[in-house]
């Protein structure tokens, strides 16, 4: 029974974490280039139950899960809806790929293409970080209007300014997520490769959160949390009877 | 339960968006008004695993990942696309074709100047050309433009040169309008009343080469607000729905806290 109590408690924690992830997805419905969290629940180490037989030998009953937890998770890298804004420096990627951003900690990756010029004509994010070109340098777009091709080449009139640093990863759903919403290439993200997606100028990519599905998941998580609380209660009641009533004659 | 705060960030973000759209819609009849937009980003987040947990034996499971901390408005930006022109025929109603700004004297600004697209000027009792709040319109020499008392008509040419027709038939030059351009107009700081000042993000004001086909001044017209009412309404509705989702998160979190509280009775 005590084993069950801890199982239920671990499930409460796991579903609470899952609820947090779903809450974040909902809170970011309007965040440009946001990619939904997909937390994965998994069981912890299993015990092999054994029972004593009459002869003293042990017979295998079967495995018993001990615990459930959020064992990591991945990012849903699916395409978000493309919204036309008509702004010159709003860029979206249709298909796979990420923009490369230069931060003080090194290159990071994002799908949020709401860029603008800084005072010196360099392309920057709202946070003021540089958007990098394919060579890893800040992309200087200057003050004149620019045109961006599907492959990320930036033109000012007929003059080629440079090409956006567009990359993709073989295991993009396992990119590390940074506190700022940027992605970082960790060991799990696989190999860096050329981005197959095309760049659209004057568009922004919306969050890829499906509010309906997320609400269903939220409800399911909520009920699972509730059910585990009930299970905990039932076990507590069993334990109470075992302690208080069994000894009573 | 952190989801409560995550829901709260969603509520705040949606509220910011609603405020911005409301501001845009309220200014649909403001001359030279430029619509604003809010940009969102993910807020701080954390690792979901306690470090002392053993690694799992679930096949395919990876190292713990972080989950988000909600949404955050990282800033607003101003849409500097041109608005439609209203022809009024007034001498001191000016509209700019292209990406320039009128320069007005504004004492509260660091260098005494502010920049505006709202070309609704008038002549005050001292003969100075001023905006509706009394800030003088500046000429190339950096001084206010003054109209002589006996001028009967004023002509503002496309290149900004101003001529006054005097009652004795003479034509007198009143100077040339100054127009400023910025590398990054979105980096301008808004002062209200349609006035902007330059910042580090916008870059220094550059004297614009006016008179060509891509940048000129039109007399007798006003630039209306560049607000797209349909887009604002769609934005308002999505912001409202986002707010409802965030409110639901707060509600379910509250109920989960209630459930947790009922574990021991």
Contacts between the chains, C-beta under 8 A, distances in Angstrom:
chain1	res1	chain2	res2	distance
A	12	B	260	7.0
A	16	B	1	6.5
A	16	B	3	7.5
A	16	B	256	6.8
A	17	B	48	5.2
A	17	B	67	7.0
A	19	B	3	5.2
A	19	B	252	7.0
A	19	B	253	7.0
A	19	B	256	6.7
A	20	B	1	7.9
A	20	B	2	5.4
A	20	B	3	4.6
A	20	B	6	6.1
A	20	B	48	8.0
A	20	B	67	5.7
A	21	B	48	7.9
A	21	B	67	4.4
A	21	B	68	7.4
A	22	B	249	7.8
A	23	B	3	4.1
A	23	B	6	4.1
A	23	B	7	5.6
A	23	B	10	7.6
A	23	B	70	7.4
A	23	B	249	4.3
A	23	B	253	7.1
A	24	B	6	5.3
A	24	B	42	7.6
A	24	B	45	7.3
A	24	B	67	5.9
A	24	B	68	3.5
A	24	B	69	6.9
A	24	B	70	5.9
A	24	B	71	7.9
A	25	B	68	7.9
A	26	B	7	7.7
A	26	B	10	6.1
A	26	B	242	7.8
A	26	B	245	4.4
A	26	B	246	6.3
A	26	B	248	7.6
A	26	B	249	5.5
A	27	B	6	5.4
A	27	B	7	6.7
A	27	B	9	5.4
A	27	B	10	3.1
A	27	B	13	6.8
A	27	B	68	7.6
A	27	B	70	4.3
A	27	B	71	4.4
A	27	B	245	8.0
A	27	B	246	5.7
A	27	B	249	7.1
A	28	B	10	7.6
A	28	B	40	7.0
A	28	B	42	6.1
A	28	B	68	6.9
A	28	B	70	7.4
A	28	B	71	4.6
A	29	B	10	7.6
A	29	B	71	8.0
A	29	B	238	7.6
A	29	B	241	7.7
A	29	B	242	4.6
A	29	B	245	6.4
A	30	B	13	6.6
A	30	B	14	7.2
A	30	B	17	6.3
A	30	B	40	5.3
A	30	B	71	7.1
A	30	B	238	6.7
A	30	B	239	6.9
A	30	B	242	5.5
A	31	B	40	4.1
A	31	B	41	6.2
A	31	B	42	6.2
A	31	B	71	5.4
A	32	B	39	6.7
A	32	B	40	6.7
A	34	B	40	7.9
A	34	B	42	6.6
A	34	B	71	8.0
A	37	B	65	7.9
A	37	B	67	5.3
A	37	B	68	6.3
A	39	B	48	7.1
A	39	B	65	7.8
A	39	B	67	6.4
A	40	B	61	6.9
A	42	B	56	5.8
A	42	B	58	3.8
A	42	B	61	5.5
A	43	B	58	6.8
A	44	B	54	7.9
A	44	B	56	6.2
A	44	B	57	7.6
A	45	B	54	7.5
A	45	B	56	7.7
A	45	B	57	5.6
A	46	B	57	7.7
A	69	B	49	7.8
A	69	B	53	7.2
A	69	B	56	7.3
A	70	B	48	5.1
A	70	B	49	7.5
A	70	B	64	7.8
A	71	B	56	4.6
A	71	B	58	5.3
A	71	B	61	4.3
A	71	B	64	7.6
A	72	B	48	8.0
A	72	B	49	7.9
A	72	B	61	5.4
A	72	B	62	4.6
A	72	B	63	6.3
A	72	B	64	5.3
A	72	B	65	5.1
A	73	B	48	7.7
A	73	B	65	4.9
A	73	B	67	7.3
A	74	B	62	7.7
A	74	B	65	7.1
A	86	B	81	6.9
A	87	B	79	7.0
A	87	B	81	7.7
A	112	B	41	7.2
A	114	B	39	5.5
A	114	B	77	7.6
A	116	B	77	6.9
A	116	B	184	5.9
A	116	B	186	4.7
A	116	B	187	7.2
A	117	B	183	5.5
A	117	B	184	3.8
A	117	B	186	7.6
A	117	B	187	7.6
A	117	B	203	8.0
A	118	B	183	7.8
A	118	B	184	6.0
A	118	B	187	7.1
A	118	B	201	6.0
A	118	B	203	7.7
A	119	B	183	6.0
A	119	B	184	6.1
A	119	B	187	6.4
A	119	B	199	7.7
A	119	B	200	5.4
A	119	B	201	5.6
A	119	B	202	6.1
A	119	B	203	3.6
A	119	B	204	7.4
A	120	B	183	7.0
A	120	B	203	6.8
A	121	B	183	4.9
A	121	B	184	7.6
A	121	B	203	7.5
A	126	B	39	4.9
A	126	B	41	7.2
A	126	B	74	4.7
A	126	B	75	5.0
A	126	B	77	7.5
A	127	B	41	7.6
A	127	B	74	6.4
A	128	B	201	7.7
A	142	B	183	7.8
A	143	B	181	7.5
A	143	B	182	7.9
A	143	B	183	4.3
A	143	B	203	7.8
A	143	B	206	7.9
A	174	B	62	6.1
A	174	B	65	8.0
A	176	B	65	7.5
A	176	B	66	7.7
A	177	B	42	7.8
A	177	B	45	6.9
A	177	B	65	6.8
A	177	B	66	5.5
A	177	B	68	7.4
A	179	B	42	7.9
A	179	B	44	4.6
A	179	B	45	5.9
A	179	B	66	8.0
A	179	B	69	7.8
A	180	B	41	6.7
A	180	B	42	7.1
A	181	B	41	4.8
A	181	B	42	3.3
A	181	B	68	7.9
A	188	B	62	5.4
A	188	B	63	6.8
A	211	B	241	7.3
A	211	B	245	5.9
A	214	B	245	7.8
A	215	B	245	7.2
A	215	B	248	7.1
A	218	B	248	7.3
A	218	B	249	7.2
A	218	B	252	6.1
A	219	B	252	7.9
A	222	B	252	5.0
A	222	B	255	7.0
A	222	B	256	6.6
A	225	B	256	5.5
A	225	B	259	6.4
A	226	B	259	5.5
A	229	B	259	4.8
A	229	B	260	7.0
A	229	B	262	6.7
A	229	B	263	6.0
A	232	B	263	5.8
A	233	B	262	7.8
A	233	B	263	6.9
A	236	B	263	7.8
A	236	B	264	8.0
